């Protein structure tokens, strides 16, 4: 079952979660594998990122010679996945604009990128959309469509924001 990464986690926290996972840099994981590893590790830590931080600290104590390199890898991997997600959001934004919706890509250092989509006719109708690995998600973790199907995602968002009025 697909599950999005909690949007309130910043990239640094996601890197710590990835660090604590069993995924190895030698595996050269795809963004889908990175996402799956983060979700699975969060489950193993009962959804508590602080529990993952404790695992990072333990690993640093057990293997200090490997800690810095693994954390650099985790940070780069999470940042790369976020850039790929941002590219998917940019494609969706273009499709949404063609349908008359406003779509603003929101990026801030250390945070997951998201798209703020709204009906220009009313401020009350808006959504935050995240792209994670292979799907677009509403901020409340409802899957919209696959990232490879921006038309379907745009159609669904358009129905929710335009046809709703």
Backbone torsions as a table, in degrees:
resi	resn	phi	psi	omega
1	UNK	NA	134.8	178.1
2	UNK	-73.6	138.8	177.1
3	UNK	-140.8	129.6	178.2
4	UNK	-77.9	157.4	173.8
5	UNK	-75.0	136.1	179.1
6	UNK	-54.3	128.2	-174.7
7	UNK	-70.6	-14.1	-179.9
8	UNK	-81.4	-10.3	178.1
9	UNK	-80.0	131.4	176.3
10	UNK	-82.2	172.5	-178.6
11	UNK	-63.6	-35.1	178.8
12	UNK	-64.1	-42.4	178.3
13	UNK	-66.4	-39.2	178.4
14	UNK	-64.9	-37.0	177.0
15	UNK	-64.5	-39.0	177.7
16	UNK	-65.5	-39.0	178.0
17	UNK	-65.2	-44.2	178.1
18	UNK	-62.8	-40.9	177.3
19	UNK	-55.3	-42.9	-176.2
20	UNK	-75.6	-11.7	-177.6
21	UNK	-79.1	165.2	178.1
22	UNK	-78.6	-4.1	-179.4
23	UNK	-65.1	138.1	-177.7
24	UNK	-111.0	146.1	177.4
25	UNK	-56.9	-32.9	-179.1
26	UNK	-64.7	-16.7	177.6
27	UNK	-78.5	-14.2	-177.1
28	UNK	46.0	61.8	-173.7
29	UNK	-67.5	143.4	173.6
30	UNK	-72.4	172.1	177.9
31	UNK	-65.8	-30.5	176.3
32	UNK	-64.2	-41.9	179.2
33	UNK	-68.0	-36.9	177.6
34	UNK	-63.8	-47.3	179.7
35	UNK	-60.4	-45.5	180.0
36	UNK	-62.2	-40.3	179.5
37	UNK	-64.9	-41.3	180.0
38	UNK	-66.1	-46.2	179.7
39	UNK	-61.4	-45.1	-178.7
40	UNK	-65.6	-40.1	179.5
41	UNK	-67.7	-38.6	176.0
42	UNK	-61.9	-40.2	175.9
43	UNK	-61.2	-43.9	-179.6
44	UNK	-62.6	-28.6	178.9
45	UNK	-96.5	19.4	-179.6
46	UNK	53.7	36.1	177.5
47	UNK	74.5	9.5	-176.4
48	UNK	-103.7	103.3	179.1
49	UNK	-58.4	-28.7	179.2
50	UNK	-63.6	-32.8	176.5
51	UNK	-65.0	-35.9	176.4
52	UNK	-67.8	-37.5	177.7
53	UNK	-61.6	-38.6	177.5
54	UNK	-62.9	-37.2	176.8
55	UNK	-66.1	-37.4	176.4
56	UNK	-62.0	-45.7	179.3
57	UNK	-62.1	-41.6	179.0
58	UNK	-62.8	-44.3	179.7
59	UNK	-63.6	-38.8	178.1
60	UNK	-62.7	-38.2	177.7
61	UNK	-71.3	-38.7	-178.2
62	UNK	-76.0	-36.7	-176.0
63	UNK	-137.9	66.5	-175.9
64	UNK	-61.1	-27.3	-178.6
65	UNK	-70.4	-19.5	-178.6
66	UNK	-104.7	-14.9	-171.5
67	UNK	-60.3	-50.3	-175.5
68	UNK	-63.0	-42.6	-179.4
69	UNK	-65.7	-40.7	179.9
70	UNK	-66.7	-38.8	179.4
71	UNK	-68.2	-38.6	176.1
72	UNK	-60.7	-43.7	178.0
73	UNK	-60.9	-45.9	-178.9
74	UNK	-61.7	-43.5	179.9
75	UNK	-64.4	-44.7	178.8
76	UNK	-63.0	-41.8	-178.1
77	UNK	-64.2	-44.2	179.7
78	UNK	-66.8	-40.5	178.6
79	UNK	-65.1	-40.6	178.4
80	UNK	-62.7	-44.7	179.2
81	UNK	-61.7	-40.3	179.2
82	UNK	-65.5	-37.5	177.1
83	UNK	-64.8	-40.6	178.2
84	UNK	-65.9	-39.1	176.3
85	UNK	-62.9	-39.9	179.8
86	UNK	-62.4	-39.8	178.0
87	UNK	-62.0	-39.7	176.6
88	UNK	-63.5	-41.3	179.2
89	UNK	-64.4	-37.9	178.8
90	UNK	-63.6	-40.2	177.1
91	UNK	-64.4	-41.8	178.2
92	UNK	-65.0	-40.1	179.4
93	UNK	-58.7	-43.2	179.3
94	UNK	-61.2	-43.4	179.1
95	UNK	-64.1	-40.7	-179.5
96	UNK	-66.9	-39.1	179.0
97	UNK	-63.4	-36.1	177.0
98	UNK	-63.3	-23.5	179.8
99	UNK	-94.0	6.8	175.8
100	UNK	87.5	9.3	177.8
101	UNK	-94.3	156.2	173.3
102	UNK	-91.5	132.6	-179.5
103	UNK	-137.4	116.6	-178.6
104	UNK	-117.5	123.6	176.7
105	UNK	-77.6	124.7	-179.0
106	UNK	-111.5	119.4	177.8
107	UNK	-131.5	136.4	171.6
108	UNK	-140.4	147.6	-176.8
109	UNK	-52.4	129.2	174.9
110	UNK	81.6	3.7	-178.9
111	UNK	-118.9	158.4	173.9
112	UNK	-70.1	137.2	176.7
113	UNK	-70.7	149.9	175.3
114	UNK	-147.0	165.2	179.0
115	UNK	-110.7	125.2	174.1
116	UNK	-94.9	112.8	-175.8
117	UNK	-112.5	132.9	178.0
118	UNK	-147.6	157.2	174.6
119	UNK	-80.1	122.7	-178.2
120	UNK	-67.4	-15.0	-179.7
121	UNK	-79.0	-22.7	-179.2
122	UNK	-151.8	133.1	179.3
123	UNK	-73.2	-19.2	-175.6
124	UNK	-69.0	-23.3	-177.4
125	UNK	-102.7	104.8	177.5
126	UNK	-152.0	161.0	178.9
127	UNK	-143.6	149.8	168.2
128	UNK	-99.3	131.0	-179.2
129	UNK	-122.9	131.7	176.9
130	UNK	-113.5	148.6	171.8
131	UNK	-112.6	124.8	177.7
132	UNK	-135.8	112.2	176.4
133	UNK	62.2	-77.7	-173.3
134	UNK	-130.0	6.2	-175.4
135	UNK	-143.8	154.3	169.1
136	UNK	-93.0	140.9	-176.9
137	UNK	-133.1	142.6	167.1
138	UNK	-75.2	158.7	-175.8
139	UNK	-62.8	-19.7	179.0
140	UNK	-94.0	21.8	174.8
141	UNK	70.1	28.5	171.8
142	UNK	-93.2	125.6	179.0
143	UNK	-71.8	134.0	-179.9
144	UNK	-95.1	-58.2	-179.5
145	UNK	-170.7	170.2	176.7
146	UNK	-70.0	150.6	179.0
147	UNK	-66.1	-18.7	178.0
148	UNK	-83.1	-0.7	-178.8
149	UNK	-128.8	69.4	-178.0
150	UNK	-64.3	-29.7	178.7
151	UNK	-64.0	-44.2	179.4
152	UNK	-65.4	-41.0	178.9
153	UNK	-63.8	-44.4	179.5
154	UNK	-64.5	-39.5	179.3
155	UNK	-63.4	-43.1	-179.5
156	UNK	-65.4	-44.0	178.8
157	UNK	-66.2	-38.8	178.1
158	UNK	-61.9	-43.9	177.5
159	UNK	-60.0	-41.4	-177.3
160	UNK	-71.6	-32.9	-173.6
161	UNK	-102.9	-23.1	-178.3
162	UNK	-107.5	-51.4	-177.3
163	UNK	-68.4	-16.2	-178.9
164	UNK	-70.8	-28.3	-175.5
165	UNK	-75.4	NA	NA
